[in-house]
């Protein structure tokens, strides 16, 4: 469950922004909630009309002059990319431009098995091929040893990258990276493909016209897929690129849209993030990045379709492997529920595909609301990925566990690591010890609404006005709205119960709201309940009539008290981990036999999630801590099972009565009460 919050803003700003920016009142309220206080700040963030001069980036002029001279002299050049979507798009951009102007060029993208960035085996191969100048895209800023090796072989190097600089810069003719400590260019959040596009513009005397017309679509795809900040110049790139994508004559995109089911649909940032991007990334994860590269270089539709279909097959393999790993992790959780009680989830397996470990960690983190570290053993090596949110830093946690790691790296939200042989249990212990000592209040997954929306604001004109905020993405998320105290008049299953449609009444006006990937039985509300919802809004036109569409992100009963819920749940989990609580906590945690029996009887035959069961119990005397203790006692005694995959509890048929008082969780609570 996520913690809800609603942003606070100065309501007096709404009419001011609405008039000065020419936007709807709903849009103005969203802008105020996002921190804008003047029309100037809105225009600066949302209405950028051009990219900054590429030559403002440190070393850009040197790089352009060096490459142009190499082209004129017939020097053999290699564009050296990366196997993810950003790296492939960057490679296509620079390699295509170089070949178009007559350069003697080739490209090299390492396979995932080679690892990220420059490597000596690849450098040797390029040297044998007669390469004299290597130009990296989306990598190279940390290739200190590899750069020295390039020069020892008589070759030269130009680095273009967008990752953070380390303590030392590599040897190179030029190093283009906005994150260089001595770079003072105005925009720091470009992905590798946008840096490549800026280099192409610099090679064309700084004019963006050709670069944007030919490669703006590829830069937009990379920007969304690489999850960089969708503000400033990135926002300009994506808006420009989406127009190209939706009117494309590029065979690669026509084919990719077709196999993604987007041929007759308007492509937006969401379509890229969940449709086009994953298929391009699948090449580097489950096949060869050359497949994606060749797709975007081919000039025949039939060949493009073949490559696109191959990417779709690889993406399906990626999804299958990801789901198989998730299933195995669920089994591990079912066998050892204590892993889920930890402050940080740490789990290890064998033979899990390293190309999807990071994605898997993100999914587990999202489902269970805790930082997640996942590792897999292969050929005697235990490598993993971590994901986090809030104030818990992956990099600091890995640093604390460095004594049991062969190597590690990352930043606060994500990282990679290799655990020393036989040290996985110690790794889990150290990571959770670090969490206990450095993050007493672990971050809670949060859903933050921009504002509470009222009936008078739910107009077609208001909702259509939100489109000026597009495209949505990192740092420019789609607006979320809180709808309070709506009556649920009906709940209808869709797609065989996979999704739900709710009919709601708000101030005696009826609406329909859709909730995807949640069946009616999994909802925390029933007909007749009054609920609160966090939603996104859109409009829909049917038979010439346009109406407001409501899409539910989360829903709960109107009477739900989230502060009490999270405090109680946190206290219960702390007790289960063996952490000490104030002694006056324990008496209110202990359920009576009658309370537990009443809860057990309310579990339906087909099961129910624990939270939904709690929401359906109307007794004010049953605090959530006591409820959790009852559920855990029943699980320990074998009266119920709880599945990690869907978090549903189900009754177990038993042949004899169980003594509730013998449950370890209740015995431990009683022991604490006796210490008072």
N, C-alpha and C positions, 0 to 999 in steps of 0.2 A: 504494500500500500504506500502511496506517495503522500507527502505532506503538502497541503494546499496553502497558497498564499495569494494575496491580491496586491498588486503594486499600488502605491500611494502617489498621488499627483495633485498639483494645484488646479482645481476645477475651474478657476478663473481664467486659466490659460486656454481652455478649450475654444471659446468663441474667438479669442484673439488669433489662435493658430488657424482656425477654420477660415476666418476672413483673410488673413495675410497670406496664407498658403493656397487658398482656393480648394480646400478639401472638405469632405463631409464631417459632421460633428463627431461621428464615431471614429473616423480616422484621426481627427484632431485629438480626441481623448486618448487614443492609443499612442500617438506621438508624445503627448504630455506624460503618459505613463512610462514611456521609454526614456524620458529625461530631456526631451527637447523643450526649450523655453522661448525660442524665437524663430521667426521665419528664416533667418540667416542660418541658424544651426540645422534646420530641416533641409534647406537647399544644399548646404555643404555636405551633408551625409547622404542624402537621397537623390539629389539631382545633378550629379557630376556629368559633364558633357564631353569630357575629353580625358586622355591619359597624360600623365606628366612626361616631360621631355626625357627620352630614354638616356640621354647623355648626362643626366643628373646622377645616375647610378655610378658609383666609383668604378673605374677601369673600363667603362663601356666604350669610350672612344678608342682606347688602346686595343680592346678586343676586336672592334669593328675594323679598324685599320689593319690589324694583323691578319684577320680572316680574309679581307678583301685583297690584300697583297698576296696571300697564299693562293687565292683563286686565280689571280692574274698570272702568277708564276707556275701554275700547274702543280702545286704542292698537293700531295695526297692527304685528304682530311678524313677523320673519322668522328662522327657524332656518337658519343658514348652515353647511353641513356640508363633508365631504370625500368624494372619489370612491372611497376604499377601503372594505373591509368594515367597519372600525371606524367610519369617518365616516358610512357609511350607517346602521348600527345606531344610532349616537348620534342621528342626525337623526330616525329613526323614533321612538325613545324620547321625545325632547322634543317633537317636532311632534305625535305622537299624544296625549300628555298635554295639551298646550295646547288642542288642538281638543276634547278630551273635556270640559274645564272651561269651554268656551265662548269661548276666545280667538279674536280675529280674526288668524289666523296663516297663514302660508305657509312653504314651505321652498325653499331654493336650494342645489343642489350643483353646483359648477363642473364642466364637462367637463374631461377630462385636457388637452385642447388649451389651456384657459385657464390651466393651471398650478395649483399647490397654494395653497390659502388664499384670503383676500380679494383681489379685484382691482377696479380702478376702474371698468371697464366693467360689472361685475356690480353694484357699488355704485350706479352711475348708473341702472341698470335698476330696482333696488329702490326708489330714490328716486322714480323716475317712477311706480312702482306704489303709492306712498303709504306705504311702510314708514317707521315712525318709530323702531323699536327693532330692532337686529340682535343676535341671540344666536348666537355661534359655538359649534360643537361640534367637537372634535378638530382645532382650528386657531385661530390668532389671536394666539398669544403673541408672535410676531415681526412682526406687521403694524403697524409703527410709522407708516409714511406713510399706509397705508390708513385707520388709525383717525383720524388727523388729518383726512383727507378726509371721512370719515363725519360728523364734527362740523362741518366747514365747510359741509356741506349741511343742517345742522339736525337730523340724526338722532343717535341715541344707540347705544352699543355695550356689550354684555356679552360677555366672553371666557370660554369654558370650554375648557380644553386640557390636555394631559398631556405636552407636549414641553418641552424645557429652555428656561429663560428666558435671554435674551441680556443685553447690558449695560443695556438700557433696556426699560421696560414700555410697552405701547401706552396711549394715552388711552382710558379706558373708565369706565363707571359701576361696574363690578366686574370683577375678573380672578380667575377660579377656576382654579388650576393648582397641584397639590401640589409642583411643582418651583420655585415662586416662592422667591426667596431668603429672604423673610420669612414663609414658610408653615411652620407647625410641627405640621401634622396628622400622625397616626401612620403612614399608609400612602402610599408615594410611587409605587407601580408600577401604578396603575390606568390602563386604556386610556381613550380618549375616551368610549366608550359607558358605562363605569362611572361616569365623572364626570357624564355626563348623567343616569344613574340616580340618583346622589346628589343632583343638583339637583332632580329630580322629587320625591324624598323630602323635601328641604328645602321645596319648594313646598307639600308636604302636612304642614307643621309638624314635619318631621324624622322622620316615621314611615315606616319602610321597607316596611311590610306590603303596601300597594297597589303600590308601585314594583316590589318583587320578584315579586309574583304576576303582574303584567302584563308586566314587561319583563326579568325575570331570565334568560329564555331568550336574548333578544337580546344582553344584556350578556355572557353566557357565550360565545356565538358570537364576538363581537368580541374578547373576552379571548384566546381560543385563536388566532384568525386574526391578531391583531396581534402575536403571539409575545412577549407581556410575561411577566414572572415569574409562574409559577403557584404562588405561595406566599401565605400570609397571606389577606388579603381576596379576592384573586383566586381562590384555591383555594375559598373559601366560595362565591363567585359561580358558579364553574363547576360545582361539585357540586350546588348548588341548581338552576342552569339546566339541567343534564343531566336531572334528574328531570322538569322541565317539558317539555323537548324529547321525551323518550321517552313522555310521556303527553299530547302536544300536541293541541289542537283549533284551533290557528292554521293557517289555510288555507295560508299561505305555507310553513310548515315541512312540512306534510303533502305539498304538491306538490314541494318541494325534496328531501325525503327520497325521494319516489317516483322522480324523475328521476336521483337519485344512487344508486339501488339499495339504499336503506337502510330501506325500508318495514317489512320484517319483521326488522330487525336492531336490536340495542341500540346507540344512538348514544353514542360516547365522545369524548374529546378528539381521538383520532386520526381519527375519522369527520368531525369538524368541520374539522380541519386539512387533510385531504386530500379531503374530499367536499363539504361545504357551503361552507366558506370560499372555496375557489378559484372556485366558481361565482358567488358574490356579488361577489368581486373582479373577475371577468371583465367585469362590466358597465362598471366604470370603466376597464378596460384596453382593451377592444375594442368597446365600444358606448357607451351612456350610463348613468351611475349612476342615472338616473331609473328605469330598468327594474327594478333591484334595490329601489329605494325604493318604487315602485308595487306590486311583488310583496308587500312586507311591510305595505302599507297596504290592499290589496284585501280585500274581504269576501265574495268568491264563489270557490268552488273551481275552477270552469271557467276563470275569469280567472286565478287563481293558477297553474294548470297551464300556461296560455299563456305567462305571464311566466317560469315556471321552465324551460320548454322553450327559451325564448329565451336564458336565462342558460346553459343547457347547450350550446346552439349556439355562444354566444360563448366559452365555456370550451374547446370543441373547437377553435375558431379560434385561441384563445390557445395551446393545446398544439401545433397545427400550425405556427404562426408560430415558436414557441419551437424546435421540432425542426428547422425549416428553417434558422434562424439557427445552431443548433448544427452542422448539416451543413456550412454554409458555413465555420464556424470550423474544423471538422475539416479541410476542404480547405486552408485557410490554413496550418494546422499541418503537413499533409502536404507542402506546397510549401516550407515554411520551418521545419524542425524546431527551429531555434535558438530560436524563440519559447518552446518548451516547456523549453528548457535554462535560460532566464532565471530569476533568483530570483523575479521577479514576472511573471505572464503579462499582457501588454498586447496587445490586438488591436483593430483598427478595421475597420469595414465600411461599406456604404452601404445605405440604405433599410431597415435593420432596425427593427422596430417598437419604439418606446421604451417601450411598456407592458410589455415582457417582457425588456428588457435586464438589469435587476437580477436577475430569476430566472435568466437565462442565465448571468450571472456567478457566481451561486451554484452552478449545476450544473457549470460548468467548474472552479471552485475545488474542489468536492467530488471530481470525477473525478481531477484531476491533483495535488491536494494542495498548491496554491500560491495565494497571494493573486492576485486576478484583477481587471483593469481592462478593461472592454469599452466601446467607443464606436461610434456610428453617425452617418454624415453624412446630413443631410436638409436640403434648401433652403440649402445652403452652411454649415450649422452642424453641428459635430461634438460631439454630447452623449453622455455615457456614465455608467455606474454601476460601482461597485467593491465588492468583497466581500473580507473578510479574516478571519483567526482568529489566536489566540495573541497574541504581543506585537508583531506588525507592525501599525502603526496606519495605516489608510486616510487619516484626516484629516491626520496629520503628513506622510505621503507627498505628498498633494495640496498641502499648504502649501509643501513643498520645491519643487514644480513650478509654483508660482503664476505665475512669469514667462511660462509658455507657456499659461496658462489664462485664459479670459474670466471665469469664475466657478467657484466650487466650494463644497462644504459637506459636512458629515457628522460621523461619529464614528469611533472606532477600528475598528469592524467593518464599516462600510458608508459609502458616500458617493456624491455625484453631482458631475459636473464638465462643463465645456464647454471644449474645446481650441481655441486660436487656429488660424486657417486655416494649413494647411501645416506645422503643428508636431507632428504625431502621432509622427514618428520621434524627435524631440527629447524628447517627453513620455515615450516608452518608455525612452529613455536615462537621463533624469533620475530616473524612478521606480526603475529598477534601480540607479542610482548611490546613491540614498538608501538602498536596501535593503542594499547592500554596506557602506556607511559606518556605518549605524545599527543593523543587525540582522545581525551577522556569522553567527550561527547562526539561520537562518530557521526559523520554527515548522514542526513536522511535524504532519500530521493525526493525531489520537490517538483511540484507542478505549479507554476506561477502564472496566474491570470493577469492580463493587462488591466482589466477593469471589470466591475460588475455591470452587466448590461440589463436594461429594463425593457419592458414591453414597447415603450414609445420609441426606443432606439432600434428595434428590430424591423427596420424598413428596407426594402429592396435598394433604394437610393443610398442609404447609409452603408449597407453591406457591399454594394458594388464599388463604393468609394474606396474600400480597403485595397483595391487592386493597384492603386498608385504606390503601395508599399512593396509590391513585388519587384524582383524575385526574392523569395524567402530562402533563408539558409542560416549558417552560423553567424551570430551577432545581428541577424535581422530575421529572427524567427517569426513564423506565422502567428498573428495575434491570437491569444487565448482569452476567452470571456467566461465569467462566472454567471450562471443563471441560478437564482435562489428560489427556493420554496415553490417549485413547480409540481403540480399534481400528476401522478402517473395514472392515466385512464386506461391504458392498454399496453400490452407487451406482445409483439408478434415475431415469431422466429423467421429468419430469412436464410436462404440457401441450406435448407435442411437443418436449421438450428445453429449454423456456424456463426451467423451474425444476428443482431437483434434490431428491431425497429420499435421505438417507444412513441406512443401517442401521449402527449403531455398537454396540460392546461396551465397557462400562465395568465393570471388576472382574467380568467374566464375566456381567454382566447386560445384556441387549439393549434398545436403545431405537431409535426412529426420530427423525430430525431433518430439518427442512425448511430449504432454502436458496432463497429467492426470487430471481428475475431473474438466475440464473447456471446455465448448462447444465453437465452432467457434464464435458464436454470442457474447460470453463474452470476447473475446480477444480484447486487446487494439490496435491491428494491423489488417490490411487488405491486400489483395493481392496488390503487388506493393510497399508496404511500406518497408523502410529499418529499421531494428530493432536491438536492443541489447538484449542479453539473458544471464541469469545465468543458467548454466546447470551442470548436472553430466554426466559422460562418462562411457561407457562400450563397450564390443564387442559382436557381435552376429554372429553365424555360421549358414549358410543356404545353403544347397546343396553344401557342402564342401568349400564354400566361406565365409571368415570371414571379417566383416566390422565393422566400428565404429558406435556405437549407441549413439544418443544424447537424453537426457531427460531434458526437460525444467523445471526449478524450478520457474522462473519468466521471464516475457518478457515485453518490452516497446519499444516505438518508439525511433529511434536513436537520434532524436532531443530533447528528453525530458530533461528538466532542473530541476533536483530533488531539488536542494537547494531552488530555487524560489518556487517550488511547496509546500514543507514542511513549508517554512516561511509563505507563503500566507495562507495555511490551518490552521496553528497554530494561526495566527492573527485573522482569521475569527471565529474560535472556541472560542478564548479568548473574542472576542466581544460578542458572543452569551452567554457566561457565565457571562457577565457583568463586565469583567475585563477592566481596562483602558488601552488604547493604545496611542501612540504618535498621536497628533491631525492631523499630515500630512498623517496618514494612511487612514483616512476616505474618503477623496475625491476619492482615487483610488479604494475604495471598492464599490462605488455606481454605479450600472449599469443604463444605460438609458433604457427607455421603448423599444426602437428599438432593443437594444442588447438582452434583455430578450425575446422579441418576436422571434428574430432570433434563439435563443437557443431552444425555445419551438417547433418551426417548425421542428427542426432537430431530435426531439425525435421520434424514429420509433414506429410503431403501437404495436410491441411486446415488447417494452421497451428496456432499456439500462442502464448500470451502469453510474453513474454520471461521474466517471473518464474516462470511455471509450468515453462518449459523448464529454468530454472536449478534449481528445486526437484527436478526429475526426474533431474538429473545428480548422481551420488553421489560424484564424485571430491572428496576433501578438499583436493586441490592447487589446485582452481579457485576462487580468491577472486572475489567478485562484481565487483570493479573490472575484473579481467582479462576476465571474462565480458562485461561491458558494452562493453569495447573491442573484443572479437571481434564482437559484434552490430553495433556501429556501423561497423566496418571492412567487414563484409559488406554493410551498407546503402549505404555510400558507393561500393562497387564494383558495385552493382546486382545482387548475388546474392540479396538478399532485399528485401522491402518491408515496412514497418510501418505499419499503419493506425491513425490517431489515434482513430477512432470506437470500435473495440473493442480497440485496443492489441495486436492479433495480428500476429505476424510470419509471412510466407509466403515460400516459395522462389520464385525467378524462373527460368524456363527460360533457360539461356544456351548459346550455341553454341561458346564457347571458354573456356579456363581463365583465371582472373583471378589476377593477381599480388597476393597479400594484402599483401605488404610495401609496395605502392604506395599503400595506403589513407592518406589525409591524417591520420586520427586516430593511426595507428601511427607515421607519420613524425614527428608532433609529439611523441609520447611518447619516441621515440628521440632526438630533438633535446635533450630535457630530460635524458635519461640521459647524453648526451655532455658535458653541462655539469657533471657531478659531479666 
